[in-house]
Amino acid sequence: MGAWTSASIPHNFLEQRSPLERQGALVFHSKQCINCHSIGGAGGLRGPALDSVAARFTSDQLVRQVI
């Protein structure tokens, strides 16, 4: 899987976000998650949409999935 995009992080991912949320946006961008997953209606369709993932998983489950 050599998918890569040079698109910048959408501003709405960063505006009025905590430092931890901004760090998550940077990981999402740097690991190219948007190539397979969508968020906010933007991104790929190969993986599940991540808009409400925090409501479906605990913090520990999220960490395990990302790792």
Biopython code that builds the backbone (N, CA, C, O; Angstrom):
import numpy as np
from Bio.PDB.StructureBuilder import StructureBuilder

atoms = [
    (1, "MET", "N", (0.836, -1.175, 0.000)),
    (1, "MET", "CA", (0.000, 0.000, 0.000)),
    (1, "MET", "C", (0.881, 1.238, 0.000)),
    (1, "MET", "O", (1.350, 1.672, 1.052)),
    (2, "GLY", "N", (1.097, 1.783, -1.132)),
    (2, "GLY", "CA", (1.935, 2.960, -1.236)),
    (2, "GLY", "C", (1.148, 4.227, -1.433)),
    (2, "GLY", "O", (1.669, 5.208, -1.962)),
    (3, "ALA", "N", (-0.121, 4.222, -1.009)),
    (3, "ALA", "CA", (-0.951, 5.409, -1.191)),
    (3, "ALA", "C", (-0.366, 6.578, -0.425)),
    (3, "ALA", "O", (0.119, 6.423, 0.696)),
    (4, "TRP", "N", (-0.414, 7.749, -1.040)),
    (4, "TRP", "CA", (0.127, 8.945, -0.415)),
    (4, "TRP", "C", (-0.619, 10.136, -0.960)),
    (4, "TRP", "O", (-0.972, 10.177, -2.138)),
    (5, "THR", "N", (-0.859, 11.107, -0.098)),
    (5, "THR", "CA", (-1.481, 12.340, -0.552)),
    (5, "THR", "C", (-0.731, 13.521, 0.025)),
    (5, "THR", "O", (-0.245, 13.467, 1.155)),
    (6, "SER", "N", (-0.640, 14.574, -0.743)),
    (6, "SER", "CA", (0.048, 15.767, -0.260)),
    (6, "SER", "C", (-0.944, 16.804, 0.247)),
    (6, "SER", "O", (-0.557, 17.926, 0.574)),
    (7, "ALA", "N", (-2.209, 16.438, 0.315)),
    (7, "ALA", "CA", (-3.226, 17.379, 0.791)),
    (7, "ALA", "C", (-2.931, 17.778, 2.234)),
    (7, "ALA", "O", (-2.511, 16.956, 3.049)),
    (8, "SER", "N", (-3.154, 19.034, 2.529)),
    (8, "SER", "CA", (-2.920, 19.511, 3.893)),
    (8, "SER", "C", (-4.077, 19.106, 4.800)),
    (8, "SER", "O", (-5.144, 18.705, 4.334)),
    (9, "ILE", "N", (-3.844, 19.219, 6.096)),
    (9, "ILE", "CA", (-4.886, 18.908, 7.070)),
    (9, "ILE", "C", (-5.982, 19.964, 6.937)),
    (9, "ILE", "O", (-5.685, 21.157, 6.990)),
    (10, "PRO", "N", (-7.233, 19.557, 6.768)),
    (10, "PRO", "CA", (-8.313, 20.552, 6.675)),
    (10, "PRO", "C", (-8.365, 21.437, 7.923)),
    (10, "PRO", "O", (-8.202, 20.959, 9.046)),
    (11, "HIS", "N", (-8.592, 22.717, 7.707)),
    (11, "HIS", "CA", (-8.593, 23.682, 8.818)),
    (11, "HIS", "C", (-9.599, 23.319, 9.904)),
    (11, "HIS", "O", (-9.339, 23.540, 11.086)),
    (12, "ASN", "N", (-10.745, 22.765, 9.515)),
    (12, "ASN", "CA", (-11.759, 22.435, 10.519)),
    (12, "ASN", "C", (-11.304, 21.300, 11.433)),
    (12, "ASN", "O", (-11.910, 21.088, 12.484)),
    (13, "PHE", "N", (-10.252, 20.563, 11.063)),
    (13, "PHE", "CA", (-9.697, 19.537, 11.943)),
    (13, "PHE", "C", (-8.853, 20.178, 13.045)),
    (13, "PHE", "O", (-8.594, 19.550, 14.072)),
    (14, "LEU", "N", (-8.425, 21.417, 12.837)),
    (14, "LEU", "CA", (-7.500, 22.059, 13.764)),
    (14, "LEU", "C", (-8.103, 23.218, 14.551)),
    (14, "LEU", "O", (-7.657, 23.502, 15.662)),
    (15, "GLU", "N", (-9.098, 23.883, 14.002)),
    (15, "GLU", "CA", (-9.681, 25.058, 14.651)),
    (15, "GLU", "C", (-10.351, 24.685, 15.965)),
    (15, "GLU", "O", (-11.092, 23.705, 16.040)),
    (16, "GLN", "N", (-10.087, 25.467, 16.989)),
    (16, "GLN", "CA", (-10.696, 25.307, 18.312)),
    (16, "GLN", "C", (-10.511, 23.893, 18.863)),
    (16, "GLN", "O", (-11.421, 23.345, 19.485)),
    (17, "ARG", "N", (-9.367, 23.318, 18.641)),
    (17, "ARG", "CA", (-9.054, 21.972, 19.135)),
    (17, "ARG", "C", (-8.006, 22.071, 20.238)),
    (17, "ARG", "O", (-7.202, 23.003, 20.274)),
    (18, "SER", "N", (-8.034, 21.098, 21.125)),
    (18, "SER", "CA", (-7.039, 21.038, 22.191)),
    (18, "SER", "C", (-5.705, 20.584, 21.592)),
    (18, "SER", "O", (-5.672, 20.058, 20.480)),
    (19, "PRO", "N", (-4.615, 20.785, 22.322)),
    (19, "PRO", "CA", (-3.326, 20.290, 21.825)),
    (19, "PRO", "C", (-3.341, 18.785, 21.549)),
    (19, "PRO", "O", (-2.736, 18.332, 20.578)),
    (20, "LEU", "N", (-4.017, 18.018, 22.380)),
    (20, "LEU", "CA", (-4.087, 16.569, 22.166)),
    (20, "LEU", "C", (-4.867, 16.240, 20.891)),
    (20, "LEU", "O", (-4.478, 15.345, 20.140)),
    (21, "GLU", "N", (-5.959, 16.957, 20.647)),
    (21, "GLU", "CA", (-6.729, 16.741, 19.419)),
    (21, "GLU", "C", (-5.910, 17.132, 18.193)),
    (21, "GLU", "O", (-5.974, 16.456, 17.167)),
    (22, "ARG", "N", (-5.154, 18.199, 18.287)),
    (22, "ARG", "CA", (-4.289, 18.608, 17.170)),
    (22, "ARG", "C", (-3.218, 17.562, 16.906)),
    (22, "ARG", "O", (-2.887, 17.274, 15.756)),
    (23, "GLN", "N", (-2.680, 16.998, 17.979)),
    (23, "GLN", "CA", (-1.684, 15.940, 17.819)),
    (23, "GLN", "C", (-2.301, 14.736, 17.108)),
    (23, "GLN", "O", (-1.661, 14.122, 16.255)),
    (24, "GLY", "N", (-3.539, 14.401, 17.456)),
    (24, "GLY", "CA", (-4.231, 13.312, 16.780)),
    (24, "GLY", "C", (-4.431, 13.603, 15.299)),
    (24, "GLY", "O", (-4.285, 12.713, 14.462)),
    (25, "ALA", "N", (-4.765, 14.845, 14.977)),
    (25, "ALA", "CA", (-4.935, 15.229, 13.574)),
    (25, "ALA", "C", (-3.625, 15.082, 12.812)),
    (25, "ALA", "O", (-3.623, 14.671, 11.652)),
    (26, "LEU", "N", (-2.514, 15.417, 13.457)),
    (26, "LEU", "CA", (-1.214, 15.265, 12.808)),
    (26, "LEU", "C", (-0.873, 13.794, 12.571)),
    (26, "LEU", "O", (-0.320, 13.451, 11.526)),
    (27, "VAL", "N", (-1.197, 12.924, 13.527)),
    (27, "VAL", "CA", (-0.968, 11.492, 13.338)),
    (27, "VAL", "C", (-1.851, 10.976, 12.201)),
    (27, "VAL", "O", (-1.385, 10.241, 11.331)),
    (28, "PHE", "N", (-3.123, 11.364, 12.212)),
    (28, "PHE", "CA", (-4.068, 10.969, 11.160)),
    (28, "PHE", "C", (-3.537, 11.366, 9.796)),
    (28, "PHE", "O", (-3.631, 10.599, 8.837)),
    (29, "HIS", "N", (-2.977, 12.566, 9.709)),
    (29, "HIS", "CA", (-2.442, 13.057, 8.444)),
    (29, "HIS", "C", (-1.126, 12.364, 8.072)),
    (29, "HIS", "O", (-0.957, 11.914, 6.938)),
    (30, "SER", "N", (-0.206, 12.281, 9.022)),
    (30, "SER", "CA", (1.120, 11.740, 8.704)),
    (30, "SER", "C", (1.077, 10.250, 8.381)),
    (30, "SER", "O", (1.899, 9.768, 7.601)),
    (31, "LYS", "N", (0.147, 9.525, 8.959)),
    (31, "LYS", "CA", (0.024, 8.088, 8.686)),
    (31, "LYS", "C", (-0.895, 7.797, 7.501)),
    (31, "LYS", "O", (-1.153, 6.641, 7.167)),
    (32, "GLN", "N", (-1.389, 8.878, 6.866)),
    (32, "GLN", "CA", (-2.215, 8.764, 5.663)),
    (32, "GLN", "C", (-3.508, 7.985, 5.888)),
    (32, "GLN", "O", (-3.988, 7.295, 4.988)),
    (33, "CYS", "N", (-4.071, 8.098, 7.094)),
    (33, "CYS", "CA", (-5.316, 7.391, 7.421)),
    (33, "CYS", "C", (-6.459, 7.800, 6.494)),
    (33, "CYS", "O", (-7.350, 7.000, 6.208)),
    (34, "ILE", "N", (-6.428, 9.051, 6.025)),
    (34, "ILE", "CA", (-7.516, 9.577, 5.194)),
    (34, "ILE", "C", (-7.598, 8.884, 3.837)),
    (34, "ILE", "O", (-8.608, 9.001, 3.143)),
    (35, "ASN", "N", (-6.550, 8.168, 3.455)),
    (35, "ASN", "CA", (-6.614, 7.434, 2.188)),
    (35, "ASN", "C", (-7.625, 6.294, 2.245)),
    (35, "ASN", "O", (-8.196, 5.916, 1.222)),
    (36, "CYS", "N", (-7.847, 5.745, 3.441)),
    (36, "CYS", "CA", (-8.794, 4.637, 3.595)),
    (36, "CYS", "C", (-10.026, 5.019, 4.405)),
    (36, "CYS", "O", (-11.113, 4.492, 4.169)),
    (37, "HIS", "N", (-9.865, 5.924, 5.350)),
    (37, "HIS", "CA", (-10.961, 6.297, 6.246)),
    (37, "HIS", "C", (-11.447, 7.704, 5.931)),
    (37, "HIS", "O", (-10.670, 8.562, 5.511)),
    (38, "SER", "N", (-12.743, 7.934, 6.138)),
    (38, "SER", "CA", (-13.278, 9.281, 5.974)),
    (38, "SER", "C", (-13.569, 9.872, 7.344)),
    (38, "SER", "O", (-13.796, 9.160, 8.322)),
    (39, "ILE", "N", (-13.554, 11.183, 7.376)),
    (39, "ILE", "CA", (-13.939, 11.935, 8.560)),
    (39, "ILE", "C", (-14.499, 13.262, 8.076)),
    (39, "ILE", "O", (-13.885, 13.950, 7.260)),
    (40, "GLY", "N", (-15.650, 13.608, 8.580)),
    (40, "GLY", "CA", (-16.286, 14.850, 8.136)),
    (40, "GLY", "C", (-16.665, 14.831, 6.666)),
    (40, "GLY", "O", (-16.729, 15.882, 6.028)),
    (41, "GLY", "N", (-16.917, 13.653, 6.124)),
    (41, "GLY", "CA", (-17.307, 13.547, 4.722)),
    (41, "GLY", "C", (-16.154, 13.571, 3.742)),
    (41, "GLY", "O", (-16.374, 13.488, 2.534)),
    (42, "ALA", "N", (-14.918, 13.685, 4.234)),
    (42, "ALA", "CA", (-13.750, 13.714, 3.353)),
    (42, "ALA", "C", (-12.897, 12.482, 3.605)),
    (42, "ALA", "O", (-12.735, 12.049, 4.746)),
    (43, "GLY", "N", (-12.356, 11.926, 2.536)),
    (43, "GLY", "CA", (-11.441, 10.808, 2.684)),
    (43, "GLY", "C", (-11.879, 9.586, 1.912)),
    (43, "GLY", "O", (-12.775, 9.640, 1.070)),
    (44, "GLY", "N", (-11.222, 8.481, 2.223)),
    (44, "GLY", "CA", (-11.436, 7.243, 1.499)),
    (44, "GLY", "C", (-12.643, 6.464, 1.972)),
    (44, "GLY", "O", (-13.257, 6.776, 2.993)),
    (45, "LEU", "N", (-12.960, 5.449, 1.206)),
    (45, "LEU", "CA", (-14.114, 4.605, 1.494)),
    (45, "LEU", "C", (-13.728, 3.164, 1.805)),
    (45, "LEU", "O", (-14.600, 2.339, 2.080)),
    (46, "ARG", "N", (-12.435, 2.848, 1.765)),
    (46, "ARG", "CA", (-11.977, 1.470, 1.990)),
    (46, "ARG", "C", (-12.208, 1.040, 3.437)),
    (46, "ARG", "O", (-12.641, -0.084, 3.691)),
    (47, "GLY", "N", (-11.919, 1.939, 4.391)),
    (47, "GLY", "CA", (-12.125, 1.646, 5.805)),
    (47, "GLY", "C", (-13.372, 2.351, 6.315)),
    (47, "GLY", "O", (-13.966, 3.158, 5.600)),
    (48, "PRO", "N", (-13.772, 2.054, 7.541)),
    (48, "PRO", "CA", (-14.970, 2.691, 8.088)),
    (48, "PRO", "C", (-14.755, 4.175, 8.357)),
    (48, "PRO", "O", (-13.634, 4.620, 8.604)),
    (49, "ALA", "N", (-15.846, 4.931, 8.304)),
    (49, "ALA", "CA", (-15.802, 6.352, 8.654)),
    (49, "ALA", "C", (-15.447, 6.477, 10.132)),
    (49, "ALA", "O", (-15.860, 5.650, 10.945)),
    (50, "LEU", "N", (-14.688, 7.500, 10.477)),
    (50, "LEU", "CA", (-14.210, 7.652, 11.845)),
    (50, "LEU", "C", (-14.913, 8.775, 12.610)),
    (50, "LEU", "O", (-14.469, 9.149, 13.695)),
    (51, "ASP", "N", (-15.994, 9.312, 12.066)),
    (51, "ASP", "CA", (-16.680, 10.444, 12.698)),
    (51, "ASP", "C", (-17.149, 10.156, 14.119)),
    (51, "ASP", "O", (-17.001, 11.008, 14.995)),
    (52, "SER", "N", (-17.698, 9.001, 14.363)),
    (52, "SER", "CA", (-18.243, 8.721, 15.698)),
    (52, "SER", "C", (-17.510, 7.576, 16.381)),
    (52, "SER", "O", (-18.070, 6.911, 17.252)),
    (53, "VAL", "N", (-16.267, 7.343, 15.994)),
    (53, "VAL", "CA", (-15.524, 6.222, 16.549)),
    (53, "VAL", "C", (-15.324, 6.360, 18.061)),
    (53, "VAL", "O", (-15.305, 5.351, 18.766)),
    (54, "ALA", "N", (-15.178, 7.562, 18.562)),
    (54, "ALA", "CA", (-14.974, 7.756, 20.007)),
    (54, "ALA", "C", (-16.212, 7.387, 20.805)),
    (54, "ALA", "O", (-16.112, 7.093, 21.996)),
    (55, "ALA", "N", (-17.370, 7.397, 20.176)),
    (55, "ALA", "CA", (-18.605, 7.014, 20.859)),
    (55, "ALA", "C", (-18.788, 5.495, 20.868)),
    (55, "ALA", "O", (-19.574, 4.968, 21.655)),
    (56, "ARG", "N", (-18.067, 4.798, 19.999)),
    (56, "ARG", "CA", (-18.215, 3.345, 19.892)),
    (56, "ARG", "C", (-17.167, 2.572, 20.670)),
    (56, "ARG", "O", (-17.402, 1.426, 21.052)),
    (57, "PHE", "N", (-16.002, 3.187, 20.914)),
    (57, "PHE", "CA", (-14.896, 2.501, 21.571)),
    (57, "PHE", "C", (-14.465, 3.227, 22.829)),
    (57, "PHE", "O", (-14.654, 4.437, 22.953)),
    (58, "THR", "N", (-13.884, 2.486, 23.762)),
    (58, "THR", "CA", (-13.287, 3.098, 24.946)),
    (58, "THR", "C", (-11.934, 3.677, 24.546)),
    (58, "THR", "O", (-11.447, 3.418, 23.445)),
    (59, "SER", "N", (-11.336, 4.447, 25.424)),
    (59, "SER", "CA", (-10.006, 5.007, 25.152)),
    (59, "SER", "C", (-8.991, 3.898, 24.901)),
    (59, "SER", "O", (-8.186, 3.989, 23.974)),
    (60, "ASP", "N", (-9.025, 2.851, 25.726)),
    (60, "ASP", "CA", (-8.092, 1.735, 25.549)),
    (60, "ASP", "C", (-8.286, 1.046, 24.202)),
    (60, "ASP", "O", (-7.312, 0.692, 23.538)),
    (61, "GLN", "N", (-9.536, 0.857, 23.802)),
    (61, "GLN", "CA", (-9.804, 0.212, 22.516)),
    (61, "GLN", "C", (-9.303, 1.076, 21.359)),
    (61, "GLN", "O", (-8.785, 0.550, 20.373)),
    (62, "LEU", "N", (-9.452, 2.385, 21.471)),
    (62, "LEU", "CA", (-8.958, 3.285, 20.425)),
    (62, "LEU", "C", (-7.454, 3.187, 20.295)),
    (62, "LEU", "O", (-6.928, 3.108, 19.185)),
    (63, "VAL", "N", (-6.757, 3.192, 21.418)),
    (63, "VAL", "CA", (-5.292, 3.095, 21.398)),
    (63, "VAL", "C", (-4.869, 1.791, 20.747)),
    (63, "VAL", "O", (-3.961, 1.789, 19.917)),
    (64, "ARG", "N", (-5.505, 0.684, 21.103)),
    (64, "ARG", "CA", (-5.149, -0.612, 20.507)),
    (64, "ARG", "C", (-5.382, -0.612, 19.006)),
    (64, "ARG", "O", (-4.559, -1.138, 18.257)),
    (65, "GLN", "N", (-6.487, -0.032, 18.550)),
    (65, "GLN", "CA", (-6.799, -0.008, 17.123)),
    (65, "GLN", "C", (-5.764, 0.809, 16.354)),
    (65, "GLN", "O", (-5.340, 0.409, 15.269)),
    (66, "VAL", "N", (-5.360, 1.935, 16.901)),
    (66, "VAL", "CA", (-4.413, 2.804, 16.202)),
    (66, "VAL", "C", (-3.015, 2.170, 16.169)),
    (66, "VAL", "O", (-2.313, 2.242, 15.160)),
    (67, "ILE", "N", (-2.634, 1.562, 17.266)),
    (67, "ILE", "CA", (-1.309, 0.926, 17.325)),
    (67, "ILE", "C", (-1.277, -0.256, 16.384)),
    (67, "ILE", "O", (-0.254, -0.933, 16.279)),
]
sb = StructureBuilder()
sb.init_structure("model")
sb.init_model(0)
sb.init_chain("A")
sb.init_seg("    ")
for serial, (resi, resn, name, xyz) in enumerate(atoms, 1):
    if name == "N":
        sb.init_residue(resn, " ", resi, " ")
    sb.init_atom(name, np.array(xyz, "f"), 0.0, 1.0, " ", f" {name:<3s}", serial, name[0])
structure = sb.get_structure()
